[in-house]
Amino acid sequence: MAIPTIEDLAGRVHGTVVTPEDQGYDEARRVYNGMVDRRPSAVVRCVNAGDVLATVGYAREHGIDLAVRGGSHSAPGYGTCDGGVVADLGAMRGVRVDPTTRTARVEGGATLADLDAATHAFGLAVTGGVVSTTGVGGLTLGGGFGHLARGLGLTCDNLLSADVVTADGRLLVASEHEYADLFWALRGGSGNFGVVTSFEFRLSPVDLVHVGIFFHELEHTEAVLRHYREYIATAPEQLGAFPGFQIAPPLPFIPEDRHGDTFVIVVACWSGPPDQGERAIQPFRDAAPVAFEFTSPMPYPALQGMFDALLPPGLQQYWKGTFAVELTDDAIAAHAAHGPKVPVVNSTCHIYPVNGACHRVAPEATAFSYRDANFATVIAGVWPDPADNEANTAWVRGYYDALAPHSAPGAYVNFMDGDDQGRIVDNYRDNYTRLVELKRTYDPENLFHVNHNIRP
């Protein structure tokens, strides 16, 4: 059988195939991270699972790189490649909610904004991230942290089934009852095992949340982080909260003369009974004097989109992440030394809690292995000017190097950059051997390797 040409592929898919000769190619190849500039031979704008099957088959038969793009938020820019083909799921954004069973069927290119808009109409939600433009697919396959994780678990803990296009050209439905080994690997194993064209999630009642954002002067950094460490260990699980470092944007509740100053902040989200919200977030006021604050009940999707303006597509990005069982005094000292040096308003460091419901899943129950961690830190270097790449990348690396002695060897896969490939074994710990075996079963030729790769 003749190997299909680009023209053959274009005739087999319902979506558009964009090549370097086409108008709009530069837009089609662009990803969220402006630091990434790659030139695939074709971008297939898939509109259904059949298009994905055709694109995967084309890459397999030609022996070329295959990149899979959902929300495009991959920090290393894994949603594109040089010379290969991109399966762009960006047009596959449908969400169907069943309020009776409290489930949602979500297409592989949907963003958190798509998911939250559909589920909120029924007073329901699932754990998401903290930026609404994040892709549901990448978030889920890596694990999935967010404001609701302490009460509802990781995003992948709420996954009921997945429609998966595998390397050999099959469309499988993976769940606890069918292809359970593949389902196990999808929950934390990232994009190594196939292209998920549809996710089925369990939903939980979440409507209005009580939000508190507290800005403290940098002199209180260590006090704020110590207080956070103690409170979040036993706080009610309906409370999500994370501290971080933030250059003050021009927000109405911050005096104009303080715009551009750096603060240690806490972002809190109470999803329990509305009348208990103020009491739940009060301890963050008690930690240290508050310079400025914003507190209000709001729809959960409004919180999810609150930070979008700081993170538009096209900025330069370089990230590092760590896990830690304890936020030790030495780790806090490292944060106090490096966090205040955050270079621009778009950059930050956040320390997410990974306790509560996240701990009620055994480390071997899903591919996500760090169930004993209590904290997941991301150092997100994000800035507009490529001229600052060297200096700002150095800030991220220096910060990470200071935290590494006080952290676990592995990190959350969605917080890692392209130069973290050497940490993959540490990320999966005792689960790595099983993941390699499953990679040999479902992708023995490593077709899905444009990712944080588990090699067969």
N, C-alpha and C positions, 0 to 999 in steps of 0.2 A: 504493500500500500504506500502511495506517495505521501511524503511529509507535507502537511498542509502549509500553504503560504499565508501571509497576512491577509490577502484577498479572500482566501478560503475561510479564515477565522472571521473576517467581517461578515461573510455570508452566513455564518453559523450562529451568530449572536444577535439578539434583539437590540442590545445597546450599541453604543458608538465605539469604534476603534480609532484611536487618535495616534498618528505616527508623526515623526519629525517633519514630514513634508506638509502636514496639515496646519491650517490656521487654528490657533488655540492650543498648540502643542505645549508651549511654555507654561500656560495655565494648567494644563492637564497633568504635567509632570511635577508641579510644585507641591510641596508638603508643608506642614505646619512650621517646622524648624527651618528658618531662613538660612541657616548655616549649611544646609544640605542642598547640593546642586548636582543632580544626577540626570542622565539622559537615557531613559529606557527606549527600546526599539518600538514599543507600542504600549499604550494605556487603554485597557478595555474597560469602558464604563458599564459595568454589569448592571442589569436590571432584574435578574432573576437567577435562580440556582442553575438553570441550564447554561446561562452565560458563564457562570463560574466554572462549571464542568468543562466547557469548551476551552476556556482560558488555561485551566490547569492542564488539560490534555495537550494544548499547543506547546506550553512550556516543557512538558515532559517529553514530547516527541522531538522537540528541537534540542533538548539538552541545554536549555538556557535558564538563567536566573528567573525566579518567580517572586515578585513582591506582592504582598496582600495589603491593601489599604482599606481601613474602616473609617475611623474618625480622623486619621492622619496625625494623631498627637504623639506618636513615637518620638522620644527625644533623640535617638540616633538616626531617625529618618528612615526606618525600615519599611515605610510605605512606598518606596521607590527603589530603583536600582539602575546601574549602568548597563545598557545593552540588552537587558532582558525584557520581560513583559510584566506589566502591573495589572493585577485584578483589582480594580477600583470599585468598592462596594458603596460608594457615596450616594448613589441613587436608590439604594435599597434601605429605606428608612421607615418602613411601615411598622406600626405598633398596634396590636389588637388586644384589648383588655377584656377578660371575662370576669365581671365583678362577682358573679356567683361562686366561682371556684377560687377567686382571688389569684388569678394567674394572668400573665401577659406573654404574648408571642411577639418577639422583637426581631426585626431583620438585621442582618449583619453590619449594615452601614449606618445604623441609627446612632444618634448622639444622646447624651443624657438629657438634653433639652427635649428631644423627641419623646423619650421614654417618660420623663417626668410630666410633660404636658398631658400625655394620654392617661397616665395612671392617676394623676391628681384630680382629674374630673370625677373620679370615683372615691376620693379620699384614701388612696392607696399609694404605696411606694415600695421600692427596694433599695438597698444600699447602693449609693452612687459615689462619685468622686466629689470634688469641690469646685470644678469648673464645668459649666454645662455643655461646652463644645467638645468635651471628651467623648471618644467613641465608646459605645457600650461593649463592643467586641473585645478590643484590646484590654479594657479595664477588667472585664470578666475573666478572660483567659489568663491574665496575670494574677488574679486574686480579687482585688477590688476593695480599697478602703474608702471611707467617706464619713459624713456626719452621723450616719445611722449605724455604723458597724458595731459599736459596743452593745447595742440592743438587738440588732438583726443579724449580726455576723457579716462576713465578707460577701461581696457580690456573688462570688462563685458558690458560696454556701447556700444561696437561694436559687441556684440553677437546677431546673427539673429535667431538662432535656436539651439536646442541640442537634440541628441538622448539619451534617458535616460532609463536605466534599473531600475525599481522600486522594492521596497521590496516585492511586491506581484507577481513578475515574469513577468511583462509586459515590452515591449519596446515601449516607448512613444516618439513622436516627439513634443517637447515643443517649442513654439514660441509665438509671440504676438497674433497669430490667433488660435492656438491649445494649450490646457492646459496652458493657459496664466497665471494662478495662480502659476503653477509649474515653468514656465519660470521666473516669478517675483522672486520666492524664490531662483532659481539657481544663480541669479546675485547678489552675495554677501553672500548667506546663506551657503557657503562652501559645504562640502560633505554630508550634512544631509538628502538629499532628493532622493538620488539614485546615480547610477554610470553612468556618462556621457561617452558614447563610441565614440561620435563624436560631434564636435562643428562646427557651421557655422558662420564665421566672415565677417563683412564688412571691406574692405580694403581701404586704402587711398594712394595717391601718395607720396612715400618717397623713395629716391634713395641715393644720397650722402648726408651726414650730415657733418657739420663743428664742430669739437670737440675741446674743450679747457680743459686742466687739469692744474690747478694752485696750486702750493704748496707755502703756506705762513708760516713764522715762527710763533710759538705758541704765541709769545707776541702780535701778531695781531689778535688773535682769536675773541675778542669781536668786533673789527672794521669790520672784515670780515663778521661775522654773522649779525651785524646791517645793513651793506650795502646790504647783500643778502636779508634780510627781506624787505627792502625798494624797491629794484630793481625788485624783482620777483613779487611784487604785481601788477605792471603795465607793465612789460616787454612784448614784442610781444609773442603771444601764441606759435609761432613756436620754442621758446626757452625753452628747458628743462634744469634744473640745480639743483644741490644739493650740499651743503657743508657737510663736514665730517671730521673725524680725521683718519690719516693714518700714520703708520710707513713706511718710504720710502723703497720700494723694490729695488732690483738692476736693475734699469731702465737706459737706455743709457743717458737720458737727466739729470740725477741726478749724481753729482760727487760721486765717490766711497767712499770718506770719510764721506759722509752724508747718505749712506745706513744704515738703522737701526735707524735713527733719526725720531722723531715724528713731524708731521706738521698738520696744519689745511688746508684742501684742498677744492677746488670747482671743480666739474665736470660739464661741460656745453656741451649741444648738440643743435645746430641750424639746424632745418630741413626746413627752408624757402629758399628763393632764394640764391643760392651759393654766389653771389657777396655781400651779406649783412652779411655773417657769421662773419667776423672779427669785424665789427661794433657792432654786437649783443653781442659778448663775451667780448669786450673791457672793459665794466664796472667792470668785475671781476679783471682786472688788476689794475683798478683805486681804488679799495677798500682799498688796502694796498700794501706795497712793495712785489713783487713776488720773491721768492727765486729761483724757477725753474718752467718751464712751458713746456707743449707739446701742440701744436695746429696744426691741419691738417684737410683737408677734407678727408673723408673716406667713404666706403660703410657702410650703417647702420648695417649690420650683424657684421662687424669688431668691431664696438663699443660695440655691445652686448656681444661679446666674450672677450673683453679686460681684464676683471677682473677674468676670469675663473681660471687662474693659481693660484690665491690666495685662491681659494675655491674648492679644489679637494674633492671628496667623502672620507669619513672615518674620518674626523676631529671631535673633540669634539665640541658640539654646545649648546649654551643656549642663548635665545633671549628674549628681551622685546620691546614693542612698545607703543607709545602714539600718540594721536591726539591733535592738538591745533588750536584754532582760531587765536591766536596771538603768535608770537615768542617774548615774552616780554623781557625786560631787565633782569628781575630776571631769566627767563629761560636761557637766554644767559649766565648769570653768572654761572648757574649750569653746562651748557655745558663746559664753560671755566675751571671749577674746575675738572670735571670728564673726559671729552674727552681726554685731554692730557695724561691720565693714561692708555690709550689703551694698553693692555698687550703684544700682539704679532702682527706680520704683517698681520695675517689673520683676526683679529678682527677689528671692526670699529663701528662708529656711523654715520648714514646718516640722513639728514633732507630733506625729499622730499616735493615739493610743491603739493598742491591738489586744485589749483584754475583753472582759465580759463574754459575750456570745462567741467571739472569735476563739476563745479558749475551750469552748465546749465541743469542739470538733477535734478529733485526735490527729496528730501529725501525719499518720499514715492513711487517714481516711480520704484525703485528696492529695493531689500533687503539691499543693502549698504546704510546706513543711514547718514553717516557723510559728507554730501554735504556742510555743513557750515564750515568744517575745512579748514584751509589754509596750514597746515603742518602735515605731518605724519613722526614721528621719529622712527627709528629702532636702537636699541642697540644690535648689533650682536656680541655676544661672540663666537669666533671660534678659536680653538687652537689645536695643535697636541698631546700634552702630557697629558694623563689622570691624572698624578700626580698633574697637575695644576687645576683640576676641581673645587676644593673648592675656591681657591683664585680668579680664573677668573669668576666663577659664582657670587662671592661676588662683583666683580667690576660691573657686569651688574646690579645686584640688587641695589647696592648703587647709581649708575647713575640713574636708574629708580626712586628710592625713592626721589632723589633730583629734578627730573623733574615733578613728580606727582602733587605737589601743583600748578604747572603752566600749567597743561594739562587738557584735558577733561577726564571723567571717562573711556571711552571706548578706544579701539585701533584697528588698522587694524588686522583682524583675522589672516592673514598670518605672522604677526610679533609677535604673541603670543606664549608662551611656554606652556607646559603641566600643569603648576601650575596656569594658568590664567583662569581656567574654571569658577571661580567666577565672571569674568568680562563679561560673555556672554550677560547678559541682558543689561549691559551698552553699549556693542558694537552695539546692534541693536536698542536701544532706543525705539521709538514709533513703530517701525516695529516688535518688538519682539512678541507681542500678535498675530499678523497675522502669523508670522512664526510658532508659536506653533500650531495654528489651521491647517496650512498646513502640519505640521509634523504629526498631528493626522490623516489627510486625506491620506497622501502618505506613512507614515511609523509609524503606530500606535504602533507597538511593539518595535520601536527604534532599528531596525536591524542595521541601519547606525549610530552607536554611537562611533566608534573609530575615534573621531574627536573633534573639539571644539563644544560640543554637545548642540543642541537645543532639550530639552526633551519634549516628547508629553504629 
